[in-house]
Amino acid sequence: MAAQPASSLQFEQLLPAFCQGRIVIRVLVLAQALAILLALAPTLDHDFWARLGLMSLFVHWVALLTVALLCQFKKPLLHLKPRQLSSVALLLLLLITWLVSTAAFGLLSHHGWQSRADYFAFLLQTMLIALLVGGMGIQLFALYIEHSWRLQAQSRSELDALQARIQPHFLFNSLNTVAELTQQDPAAAETALLDLASLFRAALNAGAVAELTEELTLAKRYLALEQWRLGDRLKLQWQVPDELPKAQLPCLTLQPLLENAVHHGVEPCPQGGLIRVELQLSATSITIMISNPIPNAPAQGGNGMALENIRRRLELQFGDAARLSTHSRAQSGDEPAEFRVKLVIPLAGRSGSLR
């Protein structure tokens, strides 16, 4: 497994993705709000719209240049400690404010809107505003870090609960299957034990990330174990492209979804049922759909715990760039009732993760 434990969340995962459009849009919205507040401040000049236009132009230039430089120098910034990064970001903001202030003052003076003797007063005002705004931004960033750490700690506890739930379920069912196979097919029993070992090895690394190909292999091993137990009652249909892109997702993401499909969809049906796994690729994401029948007498207990657990782990790794949704389709004619889970994972370099 490509291990990067969630329990040791690095600061680099908490640095906002300044290069992404959604972050730039948020910065611009906050910058415009600041420009409106500055334009609303009492002054002898009664032309509000002219002040607002100048303030907006000034603040947006400062904001965009700061974000652009933070994006450009993100890699070296990741090696700094949180306090060092905050200091560098604040100094960068002040430097850009000084440059934009100087350019803006020259433009205003050229058109006679500002006296050349007022340069230092003008510069002092803009630098003080930048200092205050930068200080508030650092405080918001600290709250953002604390929230991320709390989310990580919560996800860690949920992973522990997930491991505790999975292990007895697999252990007893799979060992009973292996015990039966040792008398009938020793080679198959050995294969089942190897699949079981792989599954528990992954459970011990549930806080790590895994390659998509590894997750699919693990999912197939899990279903192979269940197929030994359920026999012809469990039917499988895979629709997976021959070539898969390099993508990572939290370890043990697909297996709990398939476990729900088996436990809540196939096992309660006397005749069994079909589980379909379909994988679709796009330029920016991977979509995985898992569907299973809905029995007339559903199994006791829901699958909400596993789904919510996976949603939180996806949020921790990808932010809001990944999605997990469910859909139930009622029986229609010859089409049986069906439950479908849709998982969307961003491709590398496209995610909105916290990294």
Salt bridges, closest charged atoms under 4 A:
GLU158 OE2 - ARG312 NE 3.38
ASP160 OD1 - ARG156 NH2 3.11
ASP195 OD1 - ARG221 NE 3.72
GLU226 OE1 - ARG229 NH2 2.70
GLU259 OE2 - ARG165 NH1 3.70
GLU259 OE2 - HIS169 NE2 3.77
GLU267 OE2 - ARG229 NH1 2.78
GLU267 OE1 - HIS263 ND1 3.06
GLU308 OE1 - ARG311 NH1 3.87
GLU308 OE2 - ARG312 NE 3.58
ASP320 OD1 - ARG22 NE 3.73
GLU335 OE1 - ARG329 NH2 3.51
GLU338 OE2 - ARG276 NH2 2.71
GLU338 OE1 - ARG329 NH2 3.85
GLU338 OE1 - ARG340 NH2 3.87
